[in-house]
């Protein structure tokens, strides 16, 4: 049998990698991406159908495509005192996964081991449920427990004002309710390794990207417990070390010293970011890092007091901590420049 040419492999990988988000217009998307005709794209799609990688639904004008699930399994286990995350991974999850590249498998192992360990050590639940889905170009997991709920537990143990504040703290990294046994790095790094990562509990969710929330099952999440959803393309070139290096010092200390924080998480409801108290809430635990990148995506405006507290007062009192602002609009940039220009 003749091997497919490099260009054909590239086209088919593109289809597999994008079909989930473009089930109805994948033909047009691929045609535009590679400057090839629609019939040429359809031949590649038919080949993938014949190979059992994707399935088609509907007639010509209403046709949509989706990845065919190669694995669709779920199991429940008791959170007894002798359950261990590495054994759950090695004996129950890993054997389900087939043909996954080493770099992606390492990410899956890291993410699943960390999430299962969190359930065992922190959930205060009695049982957990794991769902595993693998398609031709993706793998996804759900880890569900019936415990107290992650945001409620963080709020309780760290004496925070409300559960939403736990989401902000979780996004920064190095957050743990048991510092003697845990570093608080698992969720932070896993959320940056996977293409989609969502933690959902009692109507609240944390995600470094607002994707995948509509895929979460009900599973009693409104009543308690926690659901973690993780997904990654099996075509991804990302590695564990690559993600670790993004948040590690450049001075051979190899410590988790950099973080990025979505500033929008500092808002509750429809409030604007105008006060010093809001800024101090955002700045909490920044002293644990050497570099902090503030992501102003979805933030339309900030007030003078909020900006001054971060970019003048905090920066003056903590000169060894580098704070940068990204994804800012013109108003936010002006306000930051204004407070920085004031005498220290």
C-alpha positions in Angstrom: 0.0 0.0 0.0 1.4 3.4 -1.0 2.1 5.7 2.0 0.3 9.0 2.0 2.4 12.0 1.0 3.6 14.5 3.6 1.1 17.1 2.3 -1.8 14.6 2.6 -0.8 13.8 6.2 -0.6 17.5 7.0 -4.1 18.1 5.5 -5.6 15.1 7.4 -4.0 16.1 10.7 -5.5 19.6 10.2 -8.9 18.1 9.7 -8.6 15.9 12.7 -7.4 18.8 14.9 -10.1 21.2 13.9 -13.2 19.1 13.2 -14.5 19.3 16.8 -14.8 23.1 16.6 -15.9 23.1 12.9 -18.2 20.2 12.4 -20.2 21.9 9.6 -17.6 24.1 7.9 -14.4 21.9 8.1 -14.5 21.5 4.3 -14.4 25.3 3.7 -11.9 25.8 6.5 -9.5 23.2 5.1 -9.9 24.4 1.6 -8.9 28.0 2.6 -6.1 26.8 4.8 -4.4 24.8 2.1 -5.7 26.5 -1.0 -7.2 23.4 -2.4 -10.6 22.6 -3.9 -13.6 21.5 -2.0 -13.7 18.1 -3.9 -10.0 17.6 -2.9 -10.9 18.2 0.8 -13.8 15.8 0.5 -11.5 13.1 -0.7 -9.4 13.5 2.4 -12.5 13.4 4.6 -13.8 10.3 2.9 -10.4 8.6 3.5 -10.7 9.5 7.2 -14.2 8.1 7.3 -13.1 4.9 5.6 -10.3 4.6 8.2 -12.8 4.9 11.0 -11.3 8.2 12.3 -14.4 10.4 11.7 -18.1 9.9 11.1 -20.6 11.9 9.0 -24.2 12.8 9.8 -26.9 14.3 7.6 -27.3 14.9 3.9 -25.2 17.1 1.7 -26.3 20.6 2.8 -26.8 19.7 6.4 -23.8 17.4 6.7 -21.7 17.6 9.8 -18.7 15.6 10.9 -17.3 14.5 14.2 -14.4 12.5 15.5 -15.3 8.8 16.1 -14.7 7.8 19.7 -12.2 5.0 19.9 -12.5 4.9 23.7 -15.6 5.9 25.7 -15.3 4.4 29.2 -16.1 5.3 32.8 -15.6 3.8 36.2 -16.1 4.6 39.9 -13.8 3.9 42.8 -14.0 4.3 46.5 -11.9 6.9 48.2 -10.7 4.5 50.9 -7.5 5.0 52.8 -5.5 2.7 50.6 -6.3 4.1 47.2 -3.2 5.6 45.4 -3.3 7.9 42.3 -0.4 6.1 40.5 -2.2 2.8 40.8 -5.5 4.3 39.5 -3.6 5.7 36.5 -1.4 2.6 35.8 -4.0 -0.1 36.3 -7.3 1.6 35.3 -6.7 4.6 33.0 -3.4 4.0 31.1 -4.5 0.6 29.6 -7.4 2.3 27.9 -5.3 4.7 25.9 -3.8 3.5 22.6 -1.4 5.0 20.1 -0.8 8.3 22.0 2.6 10.0 21.4 4.9 10.0 24.4 4.8 13.8 25.0 1.0 13.8 25.2 0.9 10.6 27.3 3.2 12.3 29.8 0.9 15.3 30.0 -2.1 12.9 30.5 -0.3 11.1 33.3 0.7 14.3 35.0 -2.7 15.8 34.8 -4.6 12.7 35.8 -2.2 11.8 38.7 -2.5 15.3 40.1 -6.3 15.5 39.8 -6.8 12.0 41.3 -4.4 12.9 44.2 -6.4 16.1 44.8 -9.6 14.0 45.1 -8.0 11.5 47.5 -6.3 14.1 49.7 -8.6 17.1 49.6 -12.2 16.3 48.4 -13.5 14.9 51.7 -15.6 12.7 49.5 -16.4 9.0 49.6 -16.1 8.1 45.9 -14.8 9.4 42.6 -15.8 8.8 39.0 -13.5 8.9 36.0 -14.5 9.2 32.3 -12.1 8.6 29.5 -12.7 9.5 25.9 -10.2 9.0 23.1 -10.8 9.9 19.4 -8.5 9.8 16.4 -6.9 13.1 17.4 -7.9 13.9 20.9 -8.1 12.5 24.4 -10.3 13.9 27.2 -10.9 13.1 30.9 -13.5 13.9 33.5 -12.7 13.5 37.2 -15.7 13.8 39.4 -16.0 13.5 43.2 -18.8 13.8 45.7 -16.9 15.8 48.2 -17.2 19.3 49.7 -16.4 21.2 46.5 -13.0 22.7 45.7 -14.0 26.3 45.9 -15.9 25.9 49.2 -13.0 24.0 50.7 -10.5 26.7 49.7 -12.8 29.4 51.0 -13.2 27.6 54.4 -9.6 26.6 55.0 -8.0 29.9 53.8 -10.8 32.0 55.4 -11.7 33.8 52.2 -14.8 36.1 51.9 -16.6 33.9 49.4 -16.1 30.9 47.1 -15.5 33.2 44.0 -12.3 34.5 45.7 -11.0 30.9 45.7 -11.0 30.9 41.9 -8.8 34.0 41.8 -6.3 32.4 44.2 -6.4 29.1 42.4 -5.4 30.8 39.1 -2.2 32.2 40.6 -0.7 28.8 41.5 1.1 27.7 44.7 -2.3 27.4 46.5 -2.8 24.5 48.8 -4.8 23.9 52.0 -2.2 21.4 53.1 1.3 23.0 52.7 3.0 20.2 54.7 2.1 17.6 52.0 1.4 19.6 48.8 3.0 22.4 46.8 -0.2 23.7 45.2 1.3 23.4 41.7 -0.8 20.6 40.3 -3.9 22.4 39.0 -1.9 25.4 37.9 0.5 23.4 35.6 -2.2 20.9 34.4 -4.4 23.8 33.4 -1.5 25.1 31.2 -0.6 21.8 29.7 -4.0 20.7 28.4 -5.8 22.4 25.5 -8.9 22.7 27.6 -9.1 22.6 31.3 -12.1 23.4 33.5 -12.8 23.0 37.2 -16.5 23.1 38.0 -18.2 23.1 41.4 -21.5 24.4 42.7 -22.2 26.6 39.7 -18.7 28.2 39.6 -15.8 27.3 37.3 -12.1 28.0 36.9 -10.4 27.8 33.5 -7.4 29.7 32.1 -9.5 29.6 28.9 -13.2 30.0 28.8 -13.7 26.8 26.8 -15.3 23.4 27.3 -17.8 24.5 30.0 -20.8 23.4 28.0 -19.3 19.9 27.8 -19.5 19.3 31.5 -22.2 16.9 32.8 -24.6 17.9 35.6 -23.3 15.1 37.9 -24.7 16.9 40.9 -22.2 19.7 40.6 -24.8 22.3 41.7 -25.2 20.4 45.0 -21.6 19.7 45.9 -18.5 17.9 44.7 -16.1 18.9 42.0 -15.8 18.1 38.3 -12.5 18.5 36.4 -12.5 18.4 32.6 -9.2 18.1 30.7 -8.7 17.6 27.0 -5.7 17.7 24.6 -5.0 17.0 21.0 -3.0 13.9 20.4 -1.2 15.8 17.6 0.1 18.4 20.1 3.8 19.0 20.3 3.6 20.4 23.8 5.8 18.8 26.5 5.9 18.8 30.2 9.3 20.5 30.4 8.2 23.2 27.9 5.3 24.2 30.3 7.4 24.0 33.4 10.1 26.2 31.8 7.5 29.0 31.1 7.1 29.5 34.8 10.6 28.8 36.0 13.4 31.2 36.9 16.1 31.8 34.4 18.9 31.7 37.0 19.3 27.9 37.4 17.1 27.8 40.5 14.5 25.9 38.6 11.8 27.1 40.9 8.2 28.0 40.2 8.7 31.7 40.2 6.5 33.1 37.4 2.7 33.2 37.1 0.0 34.8 35.0 -3.2 36.0 36.5 -6.5 36.8 34.7 -7.4 40.2 36.2 -11.1 39.7 35.3 -11.2 37.1 38.1 -10.8 40.0 40.7 -14.3 41.2 39.8 -17.5 39.9 41.4 -20.7 40.3 39.3 -20.8 43.4 37.2 -18.5 45.5 39.4 -15.7 47.6 37.9 -12.1 47.5 39.1 -11.8 50.8 40.8 -10.8 50.4 44.4 -7.6 49.7 46.4 -9.3 46.8 48.2 -9.9 45.1 44.9 -6.3 45.6 43.9 -5.1 44.2 47.2 -7.3 41.2 46.7 -5.6 40.7 43.3 -2.1 41.3 44.8 -2.5 38.7 47.5 0.4 36.2 47.6 2.3 38.0 44.8 5.2 38.0 47.1 5.6 34.2 46.4 6.7 35.0 42.9 9.4 36.9 41.1 7.4 37.7 38.0 3.7 38.2 37.6 1.9 38.8 34.3 -1.5 40.4 34.7 -3.8 39.5 31.8 -6.4 42.2 31.2 -8.5 40.2 28.7 -12.2 41.0 29.2 -11.4 44.0 31.4 -12.8 47.2 29.8 -11.6 49.8 32.3 -9.8 50.2 35.6 -9.9 53.1 38.1 -7.1 55.3 39.3 -6.9 53.9 42.8 -6.9 50.3 41.6 -4.1 51.0 39.1 -2.1 53.1 41.6 -2.2 50.4 44.3 -0.7 47.8 41.9 1.7 49.7 39.6 3.0 52.4 42.0 2.4 51.4 45.6 3.0 47.7 45.4 5.9 48.0 42.8 7.6 50.6 45.1 7.3 48.4 48.1 8.3 45.2 46.3 11.0 46.2 43.8 12.2 42.6 43.3 8.8 41.5 41.9 8.4 42.3 38.2 4.8 43.0 37.2 3.8 43.2 33.6 0.4 44.0 32.0 -0.8 42.1 28.8 -3.9 42.3 26.6 -4.6 45.9 27.7 -6.8 48.4 25.9 -6.0 52.1 25.4 -7.8 53.2 28.6 -6.0 50.7 30.8 -2.6 51.6 29.2 -3.2 55.3 29.9 -4.1 54.7 33.5 -1.0 52.5 34.1 1.2 55.2 32.5 -0.4 57.9 34.6 0.2 56.2 37.9 3.7 55.2 37.0 4.6 58.8 36.2 3.9 59.9 39.7 6.7 60.4 42.2 7.4 57.3 44.2 
